[in-house]
Amino acid sequence: MKYSVVFSKNETYRITMTSSTDEEKKFLEQPISKIKQRVYQYFDQAVKDELGENASISSIVDDSGFPYEIYVHITVTNEND
């Protein structure tokens, strides 16, 4: 999967995911109920890859573009917390 994490506006980030292979495309075209948990894991991994292991999705602002795109708030915890 290819993904991007881009600061949007109002303290939100846009996470976009696209398939790199036909197999990934077929996966993303499955019913949401079957893939929801796994797709959110991909989004969470995208945040960690882009912003570091201490970053995570704190809340979903808009998931109307799911499974390809969501808008989220992100939290970055301090290693000392």
ZICOR-V694216 format. One record per backbone hydrogen bond with DSSP energy under -0.5 kcal/mol. CO is the residue of the C=O (numbers start at 0). NH is the residue of the N-H. E is the energy in kcal/mol with one decimal. If there is no record, write none. Layout:
BEGIN
co:CO nh:NH e:E
co:CO nh:NH e:E
END
This chain:
BEGIN
co:1 nh:17 e:-3.1
co:3 nh:15 e:-2.2
co:5 nh:13 e:-3.2
co:8 nh:11 e:-1.6
co:11 nh:7 e:-3.1
co:12 nh:14 e:-0.6
co:12 nh:71 e:-2.5
co:13 nh:5 e:-2.4
co:13 nh:15 e:-0.6
co:14 nh:69 e:-2.0
co:15 nh:3 e:-2.2
co:17 nh:1 e:-2.8
co:20 nh:24 e:-2.0
co:21 nh:25 e:-2.4
co:22 nh:26 e:-2.0
co:23 nh:27 e:-2.4
co:24 nh:28 e:-1.2
co:26 nh:29 e:-1.5
co:30 nh:33 e:-1.6
co:30 nh:34 e:-1.1
co:31 nh:35 e:-2.1
co:34 nh:38 e:-2.8
co:35 nh:39 e:-2.4
co:36 nh:40 e:-1.5
co:37 nh:41 e:-1.8
co:38 nh:42 e:-2.4
co:39 nh:43 e:-2.5
co:40 nh:44 e:-2.4
co:41 nh:45 e:-2.3
co:42 nh:46 e:-1.8
co:43 nh:47 e:-2.0
co:44 nh:48 e:-2.8
co:45 nh:49 e:-2.2
co:46 nh:50 e:-2.9
co:47 nh:51 e:-1.8
co:51 nh:54 e:-1.9
co:53 nh:76 e:-2.4
co:55 nh:74 e:-3.0
co:58 nh:60 e:-0.6
co:58 nh:72 e:-2.8
co:61 nh:70 e:-2.9
co:62 nh:65 e:-1.8
co:64 nh:67 e:-1.9
co:64 nh:68 e:-1.1
co:67 nh:16 e:-3.1
co:68 nh:64 e:-0.5
co:69 nh:14 e:-2.8
co:70 nh:60 e:-2.7
co:70 nh:61 e:-1.8
co:71 nh:12 e:-2.6
co:72 nh:57 e:-2.6
co:72 nh:58 e:-1.4
co:74 nh:55 e:-2.4
co:74 nh:76 e:-0.5
co:77 nh:80 e:-2.1
END
